[in-house]
Structures are given as structure tokens and as C-alpha cells.
Amino acid sequence: MDKVELRKLQAFLRRAFGTEGIKVTPAKRNPDDAEVHFGERVIGSIVVDDEDGDRSFAFAMKIPVERPVLQDYLRRLFENEKLKIIPRPRKTDSVELNSGDDFLGVISADDPKGKSFTLQIAILDFDLEEF
């Protein structure tokens, strides 16, 4: 990822989560990937997907809480009351994360007991055009 893509991804995530505290930097182990920081913490990673000639990005963030407190945890973390968890039709192992009425991504259980989760957001190249 080049500096322009990193800046655009950072702007996209800041708008998505409603906070200026997010920073996107090159990953230390693989410069093609990125790390996502919130304050001093690394909260997630971004991987590039160039298959099929389309460039897209996959943001992944581990969430170390159980399902009943998932929404409250994300709202407190990002200081954004617009974040809300929406059940998925016919799915019990995952939920959607929205910011207001805007879909952000899918949160899937990491284990059958639902003790931890992973948020995944697909970011397409055209999602970054306005930044």
C-alpha cells in the first residue's frame, strides 16, 4: 500500500467509526498490509486483495467481549452512539454493525460460545474515491 491509499483508508475508517483517533500505518511485517491504531493500541489490520483485477481491502478487528455487551463495547471504544448491532436473518453466529442506517461490516463469533468476535469490513476501491 502506498501513502495515498493509507491516507484514504484512514479517512474512510475515521468517517465509518465517527472518530478522528484512528490512524492507519504500514504493517511492520508486511508493507503490503496495514495496521489500524486507535490511540496507542493496534486494534486491527488491513489486507490488500488484488484478485480478479479489482483492488479492495479487508479490515479485520478482534473484539474481546461476549455478545451481550458487544454494542456497548464498540460505542464506548469509539465514543460513537450511532454504532449499532443488527441481527442477521437466519444467521446466529454473526451480526451486522451499522453506523446509523449505514452498513459497516459483519461481526462473527470466533468460538461457538460467543466469548470473542471479529469485525470484518470490506473496503472497495470506489469506497475510497471521495477521500
Secondary structure, DSSP 8 states (H G I E B T S, - for coil): --HHHHHHHHHHHHHHHT-TTEEEEE-SS-TTSEEEEETTEEEEEEEEE-GGG--EEEEEEEE-S-GGGHHHHHHHHHT-TTEEEEE-TT-SSEEEEEETTEEEEEEEESSTT-S-EEEEEEEEGGGGTT-
